[in-house]
Amino acid sequence: MAAVYSTRFLQAHGLSGTTTYTVPAGYRAVLVQLDTYSNPLLALEVFLHGALGQAMWWGQWTPTIPQYQHWAGRQVIEAGESVDVEVNAGPGDGADVTLSGYLLTLP
């Protein structure tokens, strides 16, 4: 029986823009949760994009209100495919993001 451990795919503090994770050859990633936090001066949006660039999750923040938002699911990303977290933020704003799940060895 194979041991399965949680893996952190992405993490960023004050992200404004995009950060990407590509699944290495011989593996399959299962995205389980995305944790986000921000206290923006202006409106802010966070997107979780799948391998085709499709939006799998979206969160929106109201200016000057600190807020934590969480996504939980089971999305599969295959070897060689990428997933990204995009933060659309105003000048000087950003969000803390952490994406985790499982990295499974292919048979």
PyMOL commands that set and color helices and strands:
alter all, ss='L'
color gray80, all
select strands_A, chain A and resi 6-15+17-22+27-38+44-49+55-61+67-77+82-88+95-105
alter strands_A, ss='S'
color yellow, strands_A
deselect
rebuild
show_as cartoon
